[in-house]
């Protein structure tokens, strides 16, 4: 690819995604599966529920025995048992009898329904609740009322979760109920994070002339961790090929699946990353028609995908959003690679330079739709503009002026408060 070729954001993203692959499988303990992607389908080995049980605290009985019961004409039944959750009842409910039953407890033989305790004369809020000899039923029920039946939720042999499914807390619950203690999932990408530049100093050091603190390294590591991937922090490389090479080799030793660096990918005299990648792999240095951000490198270092981001902190973070984030998601086995988008009504005028622009903005819910205002100055060095933003409003390529009231798309980094 020609060094000075200008690419659209879509073209650059397509090339990045084509250069990364879904990682292999590992088996993890159930609590570690949260946020991971299943590599194999989960098939139920048991019925869920495994047995008929009560969905309420109440009395298990035969529905026919309380037909027509109401507050003015209650039916009295003899109580033969007290069935707790986790027990295995041996009693049989017969004509004119009932068994007190707790939520989740197995339904005794002979019973075909449950009456909630609220519909009886038992003082169910009494802390003692001794088992009564007789219980007064004050309404009727149908066969099956308040009963959970075997296999009602899942049946043996059913594919409950397909391969490729993202595991959320609710899937953790399903897997636990099925006795799946070890879960096959896509490996978490290990992402080597490298900041470059002689001007960078550690965060704990005081500023001195010509120096700035290494914010990019911390930012990109945090972005990686926020996605559930593993950040391998490689520190800061000086503007020498030897130091860049040393840091990247350390990333290989740590098992890196992807390298992400910031700065050193332009055409300046001290942008040495290009030389290292050309010697140890391959690289395409691009200029992407986007703002903020223009220089972007993608290639390989000793066979490992490498993505070089701009050095300005906002440019680096936005470029991570558009290129690194989808790449890491793909490597993690995810199919949904993009942030959710909403249509917004701009509340102010915006000037652009014709590149596809990502404007830091605050999106709010207004009635049935959304509005957006910018967070102020849009300079690529102004990190507080990202702190204030919950979205990146996209100005399409070729558009240089946006008037108040125009409709644009916004990539939602966070949802407005009160939306859900």
N, C-alpha and C positions, 0 to 999 in steps of 0.2 A: 504494500500500500504506500502510495507516495507520501513523503514526509509532510508536505504542505497541503495535502488534500483536506478540504473542509467537508465534514460529515454532518448530516442532521442528527438530532438526538436519537431518532428511531434507528437510523443506520448504525450508529455507534453502539446502541444497546443491543441490537441484533447480533453484532459481531462479538460483543462481550458474552452474551448468553450462549452463542455457538461455541465459544471457547472453554466453557466449563461443563462438567458432567455431574450427574447425581452420584453421591458417594455410596460406598458399599454398606452392608448391613452389620449391625452389632446387636447383641441381646442385652437388655438392661433390666434392672429390677423395676417393678411396677412404679414406685414413686419417682423414678428417674425418667419415666416415659412422657411426662407432661410436656406438651409442646412439640413432641417429636412426630415423625411420620412413619406409619406402619409399613413394613416391607412385605408382610404376608397377611392374608385375610384371617380374621378371628372367627372361628366356628364354635357355636355353643355346644358344650359337652354335657350340659344339664338343661332341664326345663327350668324356666324362671317365670313365676315362682315354682319351686320344686314340689310343693304340696298345696292343697287348698288351705287358705288361712283367712283370718278375719282382718278386715280393713278398719275396724273400729273396736274400741272398748264397748262391750255389750254382752248379749246373751245369744248363744248358738241354739237354734231351735228348728222345728219344722214349720214352714210357712203356713201350712194348712191348719195348724193348731191355733193360729191367731187371726184367721180370716174375720174381718168385720170389727176387729178391736179398735176402740177409740177412747178418748178421754171420758166419755160418758158411759162407755160400755167396755171396760178393760177386761182382759183375759188373764187369769192367774195360772201360772205353771209352777211345777215343783222343780227346785234346783237340785241337780244331782252331782255337779262337779264344779271345780274352779280351775280353769285351764290357763296357765301362764305361757308367755312366749318362750320358746325353747324347750317346752315339755313335749311329751308324747302321750296323748290321752288314751286311756284304755276304756273309758266309759262309752256307752251308746245312748244317744238321745232317742227316746221313744215317745209315743203319744202322750201329751200332757206334761212333758218334761223339758228342761232347758239346762244349759251349762253356761256359767259365767265365763267369759273369754276375753283375753287381752288382745290388743292390736298385734297382728303378726303371728298369733298362736294358731296351731293347727286346728282345723275344724274337726270335731269329733264325729265318729260314725253316726249315721242317722240324721244328722243336722243338714239342712240345705239352705239356711239363711242365717243372718245375724240381725238382731234388733239393737240399735245403739242404746247405751245405758241412759242417755237423756230421755228416751221414750219409755222409761220404766219408773217405778216408784222407789228405786234404790237411791239413797242420798249419796250420789257418786262423788261429791266433793268432800265427803267425810274422810278424814285421814285414815281412820281405822278400817272402814268398809268390811265388816264381817260378812261372811257368806250367808245370805238369807236362805231360809227353808223354802219360801215361796217368793215369786217375783210377779209383779203386776205389770202387764204389757198394755200400753195405751195407744198403739196403732198397729196396723197390719203391715206386712212386707211381702214381697214376691220371692219366689224361689231364686236364689243366687244373689239377692241383695246383700251388699256389704261383705261379699266373699270374693277373694282373689283366687282364681283358678290356676291349676298347674299349666305352665306353658303359655299363659295369657300374654306375657311380655316377650319371651324367647323360648324356642323349642329346640330340642336336640337336633343337631345337624344344620341349623340355620346359620347362614353367614351374617354375623352381627355387624362386623366392621370390615370393610373391604381394604385391600392393600392401597396405600396412598392416602389413607385417612389421617388427618391431623388430630392428635390426642389432646383433648381438653379435659377439665376436671370431670365432666359428665362421662367421658369415655373411661377415665380412670375408675369411676364407680362401676361401670358395666364390666370392665375387665376384672375388677375385684370380685364382683358377684359371681363371675364365671370361673373363678379360681385361677386366673392367669397371673402368675407371680413374676414371670419372666417374659418380656415383650420384645419382639424383633422390630427394630426401627432403623432408619437411616442414620448413619454416623453424624455427629455434630461436626461441622467444618471447623478446622483449626486455621485461623486467619492470622498470618504474620503482619504486624502493624509496624511500619517504619516511617519515622519522620526524618527528613534530610535538611541540612543547612547549617553552615558555620555560625549562623546568627542565633541558633537555638540554645537555650540553657535550661537546666532542670527547674521544675516549678518552685522548689524550695529556695532557690537562689535569688538574691536581690537583683533588680535590673541594673545594668551598667551600659555605658554608651555603645550603641550599635547592636544590642542584644535584645531578644524577646524570649519569653518563656514558651516551652513546647506545649501549646494547647492542642495542636492537631493530633498528636499521638494519643492523648487522653480522650479526645473526642471520638476518633475512629474506633478506639478500643471499646468505648462505651456503646457506640452504635452497633458494634459486632455483638457485644454481650446482650444488648436489648433484644436481639433477634434470636437469642438462645444458642448462638455459636460461641466458640472458644477463641478469645483474643490472646494471641501470643505476642507480647509486647517486646519489640526488638530494640527499643530505645531510639536514639538519635544518631544518624550517620553524618559525619563531616562531609564536606564537598570534595571527597577524594574517592576514586574508584576502589581503592583498597579497603576503605572503611565501609562503603556500601556493600562490597562483596562479602566482607567478613560478617556483617549483620545478616545478610540474606542466607549465608551458609549456616549461621546459627539457627535461622528459621527452619531450614531443611532438617537440621538435626532434631529440632523440636517436633517434627512431623507436620509442618505446615501444608495445608491443602490449597491455600491461596495466599498471595502476598498483596498487601495494599500499602502503598507509600504515598506521602504527600510532599509536594515540591520536587524540583529536579527534573521535571518532565517538559520543560519549555525548550527554548533554543538559546538560552544564555550560555555564557562561557563556563559557568560553574554548574550547569545542569548535567551531572555526570552519570545519572541513572541510565541514560541511553547507551553509553559506552559499555557499561557492565552487562546490560541485557543483550546487546548485540554480540558480546563475546561469549556469554554463557547461555544463550537461548535465542529468542527472537523477539522483535518488538515492532509495533507500528505506532509511530508518533503522530497523533492526529490533532487537528484543530476542529472542535465541535462547535457548531453554530448554536451556542446556548449562552445565557447570561443568568447568574454569574457562572464563571467557569468557561474555559475555552481549551486550554491544553489538556490532553488526556492521553495516557499511554496504556496499551494493552498488548500483552504478549506472554512469554513464558520465561521462567528462570529455572534452568535445569529440569525442564518438563513440567514445572508447577505454574499454573496461571498467575499472571502478575498484572495488577491494575495500578497505574500511577495517576494520582489525583493532583489537581493544582495545589499551590502552596497557600494562597489566601484562605483564611479559616472558613469563611462562609462559602466560598467556591468549593472547598474541599468537602464540606458537609453536604451541600446540595448535590455535588457530583456523586458522593457516596449514595445519597438517596436514589439518584437516577440510574446508577450503574452497579455499584457494589452491592447494594441491598438486594436487587433482583437476582444477581449472580449467586449470592450466598443462599437465598431462598431456594433457588434451583438446586444447588448442591445439597441442600438439606432435604430434598425430595418434595418440596412444596410445588403446587400448581398455581396458586394465587400469588403472582410475583409483583403485583402493583398495589400501591396504596389505594384505598377507596377514594373516589372523586365525587364531588357534588357541583352542581351549577350554582354560581353565585352572581349576585347583582353588585357590581362595583359601585362604591359610594364616593369615589374621587377620581380625578383624572390621573393618568399615568403616562409618562413618556418612556419609550423604549428605543433601542437602536436597530430593530428589525430582526435580531436573533430571537430564537425561542427563549422566552424569559420566565424565570421562576421568582415571583414577587413574594417576599415575606409578608404575611397578612394575618389578620384576625377575622375568622369567619364566625358569624353568629346566626342562630336560627331566628328568623323573622316571619311569624305567621306560618305559612305553608312552605316557605322557601328559605334561602340563605342570602346574607349580605356579607360583603368583605370590605375591609379598610386595610391599608398598608400599615406596617409597624414603624414607619418613619423612613429614615435614610436607608438606601439600598446598597451602599458601598460594600464591596466584598470583604472588607476588613471589620465591618460593624457586627460583632457577634451578638450584641444585645438585641439586635433586630430579630434574630432567631429565637432568643429567649422569650420574646413577647409573642411570637407567632404560633398559631396552631395549624397553619396551612401554607402551602405554596400555590399561589394563583398563577396559572399558566397563560402567558400572552403568546399566541401562536406566532410562528415565524412569518416575517413580512409585515407585521403590525407594529407601527411606530407610535401610535397614539390611541389611548383608551379614554373614552368620555364617561362621566358618571351615568349610571343606569345600564351600561353595557353588560352583557352576559358573558362570563368566562368560566372555565373549569378550574376547580381547586383540588389539589392533592391534599388530603386530610392527614396531617401528622398526628393531631389529637382532635377528638370530637369536641364541639362546643359544650359547655356545661348545660345540663338540663335537656339535652337532645334525647337521651334515653332514660 
